[in-house]
Amino acid sequence: MPLKLSIKQARRLVLSAQGFGKQPELRPTLPALKRMLQRLGVVQIDSVNAVVRSHYLPLFSRLGDYPPAMLDQLAWGRGRQRQLFEYWGHEASLLPLNLYPLLRWRMAHAADGRGIYRQLAQFGRERQDVIARVLAAVREQGALGAGSLSTRQERAGPWWDWSEEKHALEWLFAAGEVTVAGRRGFERLYDVPEKVLPKAILDQALPSEAEAHQGLMLHAATALGVATERDLRDYFRLEPGQGRAALDELVADGRLQPVEVQGWKQLAYSAGTPRIPRRIEASALLSPFDSLVWERSRTERLFDFHYRLEIYTPAHKRVYGYYVLPFLYRERIAARLDLRAERALGQLAVHAVHAESIALDEEGYQALAANLLRMARWLGLQRVQLNCPRAEGSRLLQALLSAAPA
């Protein structure tokens, strides 16, 4: 018989699995970052820099004021410093090196034109001459950005108006022929894997596709705590057939067990016998791309929180704001804030505060103020600037004033 969980138990299990079991540390250490990254398994990368690049935020939300250079070292450092690699995990992602063999099948699929978007697959079929030329240049010259290889004369247009060389590099990246050696600003610098990744990782015997799918689904189950089949395969973007076949094997051999969660229509699963905390006290501001909330239907099931990103919504049609961060407080998502790091002015601007129907008590506003002040300090900003005319803004202002040093 499936294990039965109340929705409160499910929330606690999920929050604990996602690394919110403790309050942030005063000075997070490098080993603490490594443990958290291994626990999560995947950190999504996004280019929007309204507050800070999104991949820096999940560690801050869970661990506190760590130096961002620590993550840079793990992601793009040299030799033994490097503990992560970039690839298509859950969208563009940073992943622990031990997951590299579990994603080689995806690279092989990409080389065959599968699992990548149509335009790139077509380029791979039709422009092997450009791909060979670009790969030869990368092998000869080392870490290169797309701009240094481009032969186009006209200026690039917006969004996906890529040069031939950029198309070639992205095809080679998807196929595993090159990897990301580092970044210049936010531009990827590509090199061949043997110059970037540890030999021990590249030489590992490859699991079968079925074994790799099972490994990814099991890692997702550990990271998510309790999750439906769709939640599990979404974590590493597996296709339905891949996820279902892996799930059947994991349940059959006892590595996953079925769970019924109160209010959920679909059966869920957990890795082993779940250990459910009695309470979760953590409070945190979350990236829109945090693995706790990135699957929006799951976020509604867990927290009764309807969340949509409005970056690409015209300003006059936005409900909550341009770059809105959910606020986790005592096992619920209690508010959302439209934030901006205004670096030239040295301030973290709060353009809107929206409390959820469960509302925030005074302790909640104090916790929110503390999180904002900590975030401003972490970003090297001198103050929090409140620009919200709503009633929630007035209550937050009082909390900020009481929390400010005399």
N, C-alpha and C positions, 0 to 999 in steps of 0.2 A: 504493500500500500504506500502511496506517496506520502511524504512528510507534509504536514500542514503548518503554514505560517500565517500569522496575522499580518496586516499591512505594516504595522509598527515594527514587528520582528523583522520583516523583509527590509525595511528601511535601515534598521540598525545593522543588519548583516551586510547590506550593500555598502553603507558608509564605512564600516570597519574594513571590508575588503578593499575599498578604494583609498584607504590610507587616512581616513578622518577619525581614527580612534583616539587620537591625542591632540591636545592643543599645540600650536606651532612652537618650535624650540626657539630659545633666545639666540643661539648661534648654531645653525645647522651645519653639520660636518659633511665632508666629501663622502665618507661611507654611508651617511644617512641618505644622501642624494642617490647613491648607487642602489641602495636597498629599495627606495621608493620607485625608481625607474624600473627595476626588475619586477617589483610588485605590479606596476601598471602595465608593463610590457609594450606600450605604445603611447607616444605623446604626439598629438597632431600639430603640424606646422601650418601657420597661416601668415599671410603677408601684411595684414592690417596692423598698423602701429598706432592706433588711437590711444592706447594706454601703454602697452609694451607688446612686442611680438608674442603671439599666443603661446608658443611652446615654453616660454619662461614662467607662465602663470600657474600651471598645475602644481609645480613644486613649491612655489610661494604659498599657495592656498593650503597646502598640507604641512609644510615644514617651517614656514616663516621666512625671515630676512636672510636668505642665502645670497652670496655674491653670484650674479648671473654668469660671471667668468667661469665659475665652477661647471656650469652646464656646458659652456663653450668648450672647456677642456675635455669633458667626457664625450662630446659630440664630434669635435673637430680637432682635438689635440693629436700630437704625434706619438707614435709607438704605443707604449703601455698606457699612456694617458687616455687613449681612445677606448671608450666602453660602449659606444653607440654607433649605429649606422643609419643613413637616410634611405628610405625606400617607401613604396606604396604599401603601407600597413593599413591604417584607417585614413584614407586620403594620404597626402604627403606627410610623412611621419619620421620621428626618431624612435629607434627600437634598440633594445639590448643586443649585443653581438651574438649571444647564444641563440637568438631567433633567426639568424641569417640562413642556416641550412633549411629551416622550415619554410622559407620563402623562395628558395631556388626554383621550385616548380612554377611559381608565378613568373619568374624571369624567363624560364623556358617557354611558357605560354606566350609571353609578350614577343619573344623572338619569332614565334610562329604567327604573330598577328592576332592572338587571342588575348582577351582581358584588357585591351587598351582601346582608346577611342578611335573611331573610324578613320579620321584624317591621319593620325600617326601610323596606324596599321597600313594604310594605303601608301604613305611615304616610305615605309619599310619595304614594301613590295616593289615600288617603282624607282626608288632613288638609292640603290645600294652603292652607286658610285660615290655619292656625297657621303654616305655613312662610312665607307671604307676610307675616304680621304680624311674625314674628321677623326676617326679612330687612330689613323696613322699619326696625325698631328698630336693627339693627346699622348700617345705612346712615346713620341719623340720629345715633346716639350714639357710634359708634366702637367700639373694642375692648371686648367684653363677655363675661363668663362666663355660663354657663347659670344659675347661681344668681341673678344680678341680674335675669333675665328671667322667672323661674319665677312662675307664678300659683297653684301648688298650695298647699293649706292644710295637708295632713297632712305629717308628716315622711317623708323618703325612706327606703325600705328598703335592704337590702344589695344590692350588685352592680348589676344592670342595671335597677333600679327607677327609671327615668328619668321626669322630668316631660315634659309635651308640648313645652315649649320646648327641653329637651335633645335630644329626638328630632328636633325641627326643625333644630337647629344641626348635629347629626350628619349628617342628610340633606343639608343645604346644604354641609357640609364635604366629604362624599363626592362630591357633584355639582360641586364646584369653585366654588360660588357664594360661599362664605366660605373664609377660610384662617385659620391660627393666627397672630395678631399677636404674642403673647407668652404668658407663663404667670405665674400668681399662685400661688406654691407649686408644686403640680403641676396646678392647674386651667388648662385652656385658655382663652385670651381670643381671641375670634373677631372678625375684621373682614373687609371686602370685599377681594379681591385687589388692586384698583387702589390701595388705600391702604397696602399692605404690600409687595408684590413690585415689582421694577423694571419700568418700562414696556417696556424692551427685551425682557424675557423674555415679558411678556404679549402683545406685538405680534408675536412671531415667527410666521412661517408654520408651520402645523401639518403635521407629517408624516402620511402615511396611517397607518392602524392597522398595516398590514403593516410599514411602515418603522419605526414606533415599536417594534413587537415585536422586530424585528431589532436595533434600537439597544440595547434593554434586554438581549437575549440576548448581544450582543457585549460590553456592559459587564460582564455577569455572568461571561463567559468570561475577560475580562482580570482581574477581581477574584479569581476562583477558581483561575486557573492551568491546571488540567486538571479537567474535570467531565463527567459524563454529561448527556444531554438533560434528565433529570429534575432534576439538580442545577442546571442552568442556568436552567430556567424557574422553579424554586422560589425563586431569588434575589430576583426581583421578583414572585413569586406569579402567574405566567402560567398559563393553562389549558393542558391537554395539546395541543389542536389548535393554539392560538396558538404554543406553543413549537416544535412539530414543523415547522410551516410555516416559521417564521422560521429554524430550524436548516437546513432543506433549502436555503433561499436563501443562507445564510451559507456553507455548505459548497460549494455550486455555484459561487459567485463567488470562493472561495478565502480568505474572511476567517476562516473556521474550518477546522481540519484534523482529521481523525480520529486518535485515539490509542488504542492498546491498553495498558491498565495491568495489570500482573501481579496476578492474583487477582480482578480485576473481571469480572463476568459481562457487563456492558453496555459497549458502545463509548463512549469518552470523546472530548472535543474540546478543542483549545487554540486560542488566538488567535495566528496566525502561527507562526513557528518558536520553540519554547520555549527559553529560556536558563536552564539548570538550575545553581544554585550547587553548588559542591563540598561545602559543608556549611552548616548553619544553627546558629549558636551561641546563639540567643535563648532566654531563659527568661521566662515570664510567667504570671501568674494571669489567667484568662479569665472574662469574664461568661458566665453560662449562655445569654445571648442574643447572644454574639459570632458573627459570620458565619463564623468558622472552624469552629464546632461546632454551629450552630443546626439543621442538617439531620442528625438523629441517625444515619440509616443511612449517610450519607456519612462521618460521624465514625468509625463502626465500620470501614468499608472502608479509610479512610486510616490510622487509628491503632490499630485493634483495641481500641477503647475504647467500652464500652457505657455510655451516659449518658442518664439520665432525670431530669427535675426532680421533686423530691419535696415541693414547697411545699404542694400540695393533697392529699398523702398523710397520713392520720392519723399522729400522732407515733409510735405504737407499731408502725407498719408500715414506717417509714422504714429504709432500709438504710444510707444515708450521711449524712443530715442534712437540715435545712430549706433552707438556701441554700448550695449546694455549687459551688465554683469549681474547674474543672480547672486543673492546673498543667502548662504546657508546658515541657519541658526537653530540649534537644538533639534536636529533631526528633520527639520522642515526647510523648505525654501520660503523665506518669510518676506522677502522684498527683492526688488530689482532696481539697479541704478544705472543711469546714463553717465558714463565717466569719460574724461579726456585728460591725458597728460599734456598740459600746456607748458612745454619745456622752456620756451623763451621767457615765460613769465614766472617760472619756478613754482608752478602750482598744479595740484591735482584738482581739476574742476569737476564738481558734481552738478550736472545740468538738470537732473531729475531724480527723485526718489519715489518709488511706487511700492507701498506696502501691500502684501497679499491679504486675502480675506481673513486669514488667521491672525493678522496684525502683529505688530511688534510691541512688547511691553517696554518699560523703561530700561530694564537690563538689556533688552535686545538693541535698543538705540545706543546704549553705551558700548555694546559689543561691536556694533556697526561703526561707530566713531573710532574705536580702537583699531579696527581693520583698515579704515581709510587712512588714519594717521600712520599706521605701520606701512601701508602700501606707498604712501607719499615718501616716507623715509627711505624705503627700499629703492624707489625710483630716483632718489637724489633730489627730490622736490622739497621746497621749504615749507609749504603749507597746503592745507585743503581749502579750496575756495568753493563755497556753497552758493549755487545760482538757482536753486529750486524754490519757486514761490508757493508750492503746495504745502498743505498742513504738515505732511511728513518732513518737509524741509525745515520747518520751524522746530519740530521736535529733535531732528538731527542736529540743528545748530546748537541747541541747549546742551546736547550730549558732547558735541565737539568742544564747546566752551568749558564744560566741566572737566573734560579730559586733557585740555591743553595745559602745559606746564606753566606755573605761576611766573 
